Amino acid sequence: MKLVWIVGILTLFAGARLRAQTDTSVKEILTDPNLSTRCKELTQERNDKVKIRQRLSGLLQRNQNLLKQTPSMRTAMRSRLESNKVTVRNELYLSTLQVQSMEETIIRSGCPGINL
């Protein structure tokens, strides 16, 4: 009889402890609306920068194709394409660095459910 009482009391304490853990986990899941808004802004900025990076990559590919097709006798055009290639490559490199920096900022700020 005493064993049944002891088991019952232990079960009540364990249930109360489990409920307390559940309450704290629910509080952890809920996020601050300001944080959520900031996370949306950061991810939108990152997505915009990724689109720019993709456009630069396309421009670089187009420039390389034009360089292949341009005759060697057209030196002025080739030199312009070469300088354009260097400029686009530098912009692409800077854009890639900015995207990496944005990703690190998003992760550091603690945005939930981030898909990079």
Residue frames as a rotation matrix with the C-alpha (Angstrom) as fourth column:
MET 1
0.565 0.825 0.000 0.00
0.825 -0.565 0.000 0.00
0.000 0.000 -1.000 0.00
LYS 2
0.486 -0.465 -0.740 2.80
0.110 -0.807 0.580 2.39
-0.867 -0.364 -0.341 0.90
LEU 3
-0.560 -0.728 0.396 4.58
0.447 0.137 0.884 1.48
-0.698 0.672 0.249 -2.33
VAL 4
-0.029 0.650 0.759 1.53
0.989 -0.092 0.116 2.53
0.145 0.754 -0.641 -4.35
TRP 5
0.849 0.332 -0.412 1.44
0.439 -0.877 0.196 5.90
-0.296 -0.347 -0.890 -2.57
ILE 6
0.064 -0.919 -0.388 5.14
0.083 -0.383 0.920 6.47
-0.995 -0.091 0.052 -3.17
VAL 7
-0.611 -0.242 0.754 4.82
0.719 0.231 0.656 5.61
-0.332 0.943 0.033 -6.86
GLY 8
0.372 0.846 0.382 1.80
0.917 -0.398 -0.012 7.91
0.142 0.354 -0.924 -7.16
ILE 9
0.753 -0.151 -0.641 3.60
0.190 -0.881 0.432 10.82
-0.630 -0.447 -0.635 -5.52
LEU 10
-0.338 -0.941 0.016 6.69
0.204 -0.057 0.977 10.30
-0.919 0.334 0.211 -7.69
THR 11
-0.339 0.304 0.890 4.51
0.939 0.167 0.301 10.23
-0.057 0.938 -0.342 -10.77
LEU 12
0.755 0.650 -0.089 2.89
0.651 -0.759 -0.026 13.55
-0.084 -0.038 -0.996 -9.79
PHE 13
0.419 -0.683 -0.599 6.28
-0.023 -0.667 0.745 15.19
-0.908 -0.298 -0.295 -9.27
ALA 14
-0.572 -0.637 0.517 7.59
0.466 0.267 0.844 13.85
-0.676 0.723 0.144 -12.57
GLY 15
0.067 0.699 0.712 4.47
0.995 -0.103 0.008 15.14
0.079 0.707 -0.703 -14.38
ALA 16
0.859 0.214 -0.465 4.85
0.321 -0.933 0.164 18.58
-0.399 -0.290 -0.870 -12.84
ARG 17
-0.041 -0.958 -0.283 8.50
-0.010 -0.283 0.959 18.69
-0.999 0.042 0.002 -13.85
LEU 18
-0.525 -0.096 0.846 7.63
0.774 0.360 0.521 17.59
-0.354 0.928 -0.114 -17.41
ARG 19
0.536 0.792 0.292 4.95
0.844 -0.515 -0.151 20.32
0.030 0.327 -0.944 -17.66
ALA 20
0.636 -0.376 -0.674 7.45
0.046 -0.853 0.520 22.94
-0.770 -0.362 -0.525 -16.53
GLN 21
-0.491 -0.849 0.195 9.86
0.218 0.097 0.971 21.84
-0.843 0.519 0.138 -19.25
THR 22
-0.201 0.513 0.835 7.10
0.978 0.159 0.137 21.98
-0.062 0.844 -0.533 -21.85
ASP 23
0.799 0.515 -0.311 6.19
0.522 -0.850 -0.069 25.54
-0.300 -0.107 -0.948 -20.82
THR 24
0.204 -0.795 -0.572 9.79
-0.157 -0.603 0.782 26.71
-0.966 -0.070 -0.247 -21.25
SER 25
-0.636 -0.451 0.626 10.13
0.502 0.375 0.780 25.01
-0.587 0.810 -0.012 -24.62
VAL 26
0.301 0.799 0.520 6.96
0.953 -0.238 -0.186 26.76
-0.025 0.552 -0.833 -25.85
LYS 27
0.788 -0.058 -0.613 8.44
0.107 -0.967 0.229 30.09
-0.607 -0.247 -0.756 -24.76
GLU 28
-0.266 -0.962 -0.061 11.63
-0.008 -0.061 0.998 29.30
-0.964 0.266 0.009 -26.66
ILE 29
-0.365 0.189 0.912 9.70
0.881 0.388 0.272 28.53
-0.302 0.902 -0.308 -29.84
LEU 30
0.748 0.659 0.081 7.85
0.657 -0.716 -0.238 31.85
-0.099 0.231 -0.968 -29.81
THR 31
-0.352 -0.910 0.220 10.01
0.933 -0.359 0.009 34.59
0.071 0.209 0.975 -31.28
ASP 32
-0.249 0.146 -0.957 10.06
0.323 -0.919 -0.225 38.32
-0.913 -0.365 0.182 -30.85
PRO 33
0.686 0.580 0.439 8.19
0.594 -0.098 -0.799 40.03
-0.421 0.809 -0.411 -33.74
ASN 34
0.733 -0.491 -0.472 11.02
-0.552 -0.834 0.010 42.55
-0.398 0.253 -0.882 -34.10
LEU 35
-0.313 -0.860 0.404 13.51
-0.412 0.506 0.758 39.72
-0.856 0.071 -0.513 -34.56
SER 36
0.017 0.411 0.912 11.22
0.639 0.696 -0.326 38.10
-0.769 0.588 -0.251 -37.11
THR 37
0.936 0.335 -0.112 10.90
0.159 -0.682 -0.714 41.33
-0.315 0.650 -0.691 -39.09
ARG 38
0.344 -0.895 -0.284 14.66
-0.777 -0.441 0.449 41.87
-0.527 0.066 -0.847 -38.99
CYS 39
-0.346 -0.458 0.819 15.25
0.009 0.871 0.491 38.30
-0.938 0.177 -0.297 -40.15
LYS 40
0.491 0.604 0.628 12.90
0.670 0.198 -0.715 38.80
-0.556 0.772 -0.308 -43.09
GLU 41
0.905 -0.196 -0.376 14.73
-0.334 -0.877 -0.346 41.98
-0.262 0.439 -0.860 -44.05
LEU 42
-0.019 -0.992 0.123 18.13
-0.688 0.103 0.719 40.28
-0.726 -0.071 -0.684 -43.82
THR 43
-0.250 -0.039 0.967 17.04
0.400 0.906 0.140 37.30
-0.882 0.422 -0.211 -45.92
GLN 44
0.794 0.564 0.225 15.46
0.455 -0.306 -0.836 39.61
-0.403 0.767 -0.500 -48.51
GLU 45
0.623 -0.655 -0.427 18.70
-0.682 -0.723 0.113 41.61
-0.382 0.221 -0.897 -48.79
ARG 46
-0.332 -0.763 0.555 20.64
-0.358 0.646 0.674 38.38
-0.873 0.025 -0.488 -49.18
ASN 47
0.148 0.470 0.870 18.26
0.639 0.627 -0.446 37.10
-0.755 0.622 -0.208 -51.87
ASP 48
0.957 0.172 -0.235 18.62
-0.029 -0.745 -0.666 40.38
-0.290 0.644 -0.708 -53.78
LYS 49
0.226 -0.957 -0.184 22.40
-0.839 -0.287 0.462 40.17
-0.495 0.049 -0.867 -53.60
VAL 50
-0.300 -0.273 0.914 22.31
0.103 0.943 0.316 36.54
-0.948 0.189 -0.254 -54.78
LYS 51
0.660 0.589 0.466 20.27
0.555 0.035 -0.831 37.63
-0.506 0.807 -0.304 -57.82
ILE 52
0.803 -0.444 -0.397 22.85
-0.550 -0.808 -0.209 40.32
-0.228 0.386 -0.894 -58.58
ARG 53
-0.165 -0.907 0.388 25.62
-0.601 0.404 0.689 37.74
-0.782 -0.119 -0.612 -58.25
GLN 54
0.025 0.253 0.967 23.82
0.514 0.826 -0.230 35.45
-0.857 0.503 -0.109 -60.70
ARG 55
0.946 0.324 0.006 23.43
0.188 -0.533 -0.825 38.30
-0.264 0.782 -0.565 -63.20
LEU 56
0.439 -0.865 -0.245 27.13
-0.814 -0.498 0.299 39.12
-0.381 0.068 -0.922 -62.91
SER 57
-0.272 -0.509 0.817 27.98
-0.131 0.861 0.492 35.50
-0.953 0.027 -0.301 -63.50
GLY 58
0.471 0.543 0.695 25.85
0.647 0.324 -0.691 35.54
-0.600 0.775 -0.198 -66.64
LEU 59
0.940 -0.167 -0.296 27.52
-0.293 -0.841 -0.455 38.73
-0.173 0.514 -0.840 -67.85
LEU 60
0.032 -0.988 0.152 30.94
-0.729 0.081 0.680 37.21
-0.684 -0.132 -0.717 -67.28
GLN 61
-0.146 -0.018 0.989 29.97
0.368 0.927 0.071 34.12
-0.918 0.374 -0.129 -69.28
ARG 62
0.821 0.498 0.281 28.59
0.458 -0.278 -0.845 36.28
-0.342 0.822 -0.456 -72.11
ASN 63
0.696 -0.627 -0.350 31.77
-0.643 -0.761 0.085 38.36
-0.320 0.165 -0.933 -72.13
GLN 64
-0.237 -0.805 0.544 33.94
-0.381 0.592 0.710 35.24
-0.894 -0.039 -0.447 -72.36
ASN 65
0.209 0.396 0.894 31.86
0.667 0.611 -0.427 33.97
-0.716 0.685 -0.137 -75.28
LEU 66
0.983 0.149 -0.104 32.28
0.043 -0.745 -0.665 37.32
-0.177 0.650 -0.739 -77.06
LEU 67
0.290 -0.952 -0.103 36.03
-0.747 -0.292 0.598 37.19
-0.599 -0.096 -0.795 -76.48
LYS 68
-0.252 -0.350 0.902 36.17
0.172 0.901 0.398 33.75
-0.952 0.255 -0.167 -78.11
GLN 69
0.416 0.556 0.719 34.16
0.786 0.177 -0.592 34.92
-0.457 0.812 -0.364 -81.10
THR 70
0.849 -0.107 -0.518 35.97
-0.221 -0.962 -0.163 38.23
-0.480 0.253 -0.840 -81.64
PRO 71
0.778 -0.606 0.165 38.63
0.457 0.365 -0.812 38.08
0.432 0.707 0.560 -84.35
SER 72
0.271 -0.773 -0.573 42.18
0.873 -0.054 0.485 38.75
-0.407 -0.632 0.660 -83.24
MET 73
-0.463 -0.452 0.763 42.49
0.785 -0.609 0.116 41.63
0.412 0.652 0.636 -85.74
ARG 74
0.358 0.659 0.661 39.95
0.150 -0.740 0.656 43.73
0.922 -0.135 -0.364 -83.79
THR 75
-0.468 -0.730 -0.499 42.37
0.614 0.138 -0.777 44.74
0.636 -0.670 0.384 -81.06
ALA 76
-0.775 0.213 0.596 40.35
-0.440 -0.858 -0.266 47.69
0.454 -0.468 0.758 -79.73
MET 77
0.306 0.951 -0.050 37.26
-0.682 0.256 0.685 45.55
0.664 -0.175 0.727 -79.22
ARG 78
0.326 -0.251 -0.911 39.31
0.414 0.905 -0.101 42.75
0.850 -0.344 0.399 -77.61
SER 79
-0.756 -0.654 -0.015 40.96
0.322 -0.351 -0.879 45.18
0.570 -0.670 0.476 -75.20
ARG 80
-0.437 0.689 0.579 37.57
-0.783 -0.608 0.133 46.60
0.444 -0.395 0.804 -74.19
LEU 81
0.564 0.654 -0.504 36.22
-0.355 0.743 0.567 43.09
0.746 -0.141 0.651 -73.66
GLU 82
-0.109 -0.691 -0.715 39.29
0.566 0.548 -0.616 42.18
0.817 -0.471 0.331 -71.59
SER 83
-0.899 -0.217 0.382 38.90
-0.134 -0.692 -0.709 45.24
0.418 -0.688 0.593 -69.37
ASN 84
-0.004 0.977 0.214 35.18
-0.857 -0.113 0.502 44.53
0.515 -0.181 0.838 -69.06
LYS 85
0.397 0.092 -0.913 35.99
0.105 0.984 0.145 40.94
0.912 -0.153 0.381 -68.08
VAL 86
-0.623 -0.704 -0.341 38.30
0.471 0.011 -0.882 42.12
0.625 -0.711 0.324 -65.30
THR 87
-0.742 0.398 0.540 35.70
-0.580 -0.784 -0.219 44.60
0.336 -0.476 0.813 -64.02
VAL 88
0.321 0.925 -0.203 32.87
-0.700 0.376 0.607 42.06
0.638 -0.053 0.768 -64.00
ARG 89
0.136 -0.351 -0.926 35.09
0.382 0.881 -0.278 39.45
0.914 -0.316 0.254 -62.35
ASN 90
-0.873 -0.483 0.062 35.99
0.164 -0.411 -0.897 41.92
0.459 -0.773 0.438 -59.58
GLU 91
-0.401 0.817 0.415 32.34
-0.855 -0.496 0.150 42.84
0.328 -0.295 0.897 -59.06
LEU 92
0.438 0.537 -0.722 31.43
-0.304 0.843 0.443 39.16
0.846 0.025 0.532 -58.91
TYR 93
-0.337 -0.662 -0.670 34.12
0.512 0.467 -0.720 38.55
0.790 -0.586 0.181 -56.31
LEU 94
-0.930 0.010 0.366 32.91
-0.263 -0.714 -0.649 41.47
0.255 -0.700 0.667 -54.17
SER 95
-0.016 1.000 0.014 29.31
-0.863 -0.021 0.505 40.34
0.506 -0.004 0.863 -54.50
THR 96
0.269 0.042 -0.962 30.26
0.145 0.986 0.083 36.83
0.952 -0.161 0.259 -53.37
LEU 97
-0.751 -0.592 -0.292 32.03
0.408 -0.069 -0.910 38.25
0.519 -0.803 0.293 -50.32
GLN 98
-0.703 0.551 0.449 28.98
-0.670 -0.724 -0.161 40.37
0.237 -0.414 0.879 -49.47
VAL 99
0.307 0.831 -0.464 26.67
-0.557 0.552 0.620 37.37
0.772 0.068 0.632 -49.71
GLN 100
-0.078 -0.410 -0.909 28.94
0.509 0.768 -0.390 35.37
0.857 -0.493 0.149 -47.39
SER 101
-0.950 -0.283 0.133 29.01
0.061 -0.587 -0.807 38.26
0.306 -0.758 0.575 -44.94
MET 102
-0.302 0.922 0.240 25.22
-0.860 -0.373 0.349 38.54
0.412 -0.101 0.906 -45.05
GLU 103
0.330 0.394 -0.858 24.85
-0.086 0.917 0.389 34.81
0.940 -0.055 0.337 -44.41
GLU 104
-0.518 -0.597 -0.612 27.12
0.589 0.269 -0.762 35.05
0.620 -0.755 0.212 -41.38
THR 105
-0.886 0.249 0.391 25.12
-0.409 -0.818 -0.405 38.03
0.219 -0.519 0.826 -40.08
ILE 106
0.089 0.975 -0.203 21.86
-0.726 0.203 0.658 36.12
0.682 0.089 0.726 -40.50
ILE 107
0.199 -0.067 -0.978 23.23
0.353 0.936 0.008 33.12
0.914 -0.347 0.209 -38.64
ARG 108
-0.783 -0.582 -0.220 24.73
0.426 -0.244 -0.871 35.26
0.453 -0.775 0.440 -35.86
SER 109
-0.669 0.579 0.466 21.48
-0.655 -0.756 -0.001 37.15
0.352 -0.306 0.885 -35.33
GLY 110
-0.884 0.256 0.391 19.76
-0.089 0.729 -0.678 33.86
-0.459 -0.634 -0.622 -34.54
CYS 111
-0.246 0.827 -0.505 17.12
-0.967 -0.242 0.074 33.81
-0.061 0.507 0.860 -37.24
PRO 112
-0.238 0.212 0.948 15.09
-0.298 0.913 -0.279 30.59
-0.924 -0.349 -0.154 -37.00
GLY 113
0.439 0.520 0.733 14.54
0.381 0.631 -0.676 28.27
-0.814 0.576 0.078 -39.93
ILE 114
0.283 -0.413 -0.866 17.18
-0.714 -0.693 0.097 29.76
-0.640 0.591 -0.491 -42.22
ASN 115
0.661 -0.100 0.744 17.83
0.482 0.816 -0.318 27.97
-0.575 0.569 0.588 -45.51
LEU 116
0.274 -0.647 -0.712 21.12
-0.547 -0.714 0.438 29.02
-0.791 0.269 -0.550 -47.02
